Amino acid sequence: MDPNSADVEVTFWWAEVLDPYGVLELTPEEKCVGRSYFARSLDSGGWVSFYDLPHKTSDELWRRINAGELVDSFEERFFDLLTEP
């Protein structure tokens, strides 16, 4: 994934910290929900946790988010729906 591409989307959702994809059977002691950030390139369609990206890639995505260059894709669509006539 090229973090500088215009075809990158980012979002977050609340997920288990130890299992952001929801595929593991966690014990009650292992369960802890937190805000998990994900990115995808538009041609892949699959969301990838920031924790699974190379550090250089996630660092660049954070830089772009903090600079206002990338906006949460779900949030952007939600606000677009609010402003439609």
C-alpha positions in Angstrom: 0.0 0.0 0.0 1.4 3.4 -1.0 0.5 5.8 1.8 1.0 8.8 -0.5 -1.5 7.5 -3.1 -4.8 9.4 -3.6 -6.5 6.0 -3.7 -6.0 5.3 0.1 -8.9 5.4 2.5 -8.7 5.4 6.3 -11.2 4.7 9.0 -11.6 3.4 12.5 -13.9 1.2 14.4 -14.1 -0.1 18.0 -12.6 -3.5 18.1 -10.8 -5.9 20.4 -7.3 -4.6 20.9 -5.7 -8.1 20.6 -7.9 -9.1 17.7 -9.0 -6.1 15.6 -10.3 -8.4 12.8 -12.5 -10.4 15.2 -11.2 -13.8 14.2 -9.8 -15.2 17.5 -11.5 -16.7 20.5 -10.4 -14.5 23.3 -10.7 -15.3 27.0 -12.5 -12.7 29.2 -9.1 -11.6 30.5 -7.9 -10.9 27.0 -10.9 -8.9 25.9 -10.3 -5.1 25.8 -12.1 -2.9 23.2 -10.3 0.1 21.8 -10.3 2.4 18.8 -8.6 0.6 15.9 -7.5 2.4 12.8 -7.6 0.7 9.4 -6.5 1.6 5.9 -7.1 0.2 2.4 -6.2 1.0 -1.1 -9.3 1.4 -3.3 -8.2 -1.3 -5.7 -7.8 -4.0 -2.9 -11.0 -3.4 -1.0 -9.6 -5.1 2.1 -9.1 -3.2 5.3 -5.7 -3.6 7.1 -5.1 -2.6 10.7 -2.4 0.1 11.2 -0.7 -2.3 13.5 -0.2 -4.7 10.5 1.3 -2.1 8.2 5.0 -1.4 8.0 6.0 1.4 10.4 7.0 3.8 7.6 3.5 3.3 6.0 1.5 3.8 9.2 3.7 6.8 10.1 3.0 8.4 6.8 -0.7 7.8 7.1 -0.7 9.3 10.5 1.1 12.3 9.2 -1.5 12.7 6.4 -4.4 12.3 8.9 -2.9 14.9 11.3 -2.3 17.3 8.4 -6.0 17.0 7.3 -5.1 15.3 4.0 -7.0 12.1 4.8 -10.4 12.1 6.3 -12.2 9.1 7.7 -13.9 7.6 4.7 -17.1 6.6 6.6 -17.4 10.0 8.3 -16.9 11.7 4.9 -19.8 9.6 3.3 -22.0 10.2 6.4 -21.6 14.0 6.1 -22.2 13.9 2.3 -25.5 12.2 3.0 -26.5 14.9 5.5 -25.9 17.7 2.9 -27.7 16.0 0.0 -31.0 17.7 -0.9 
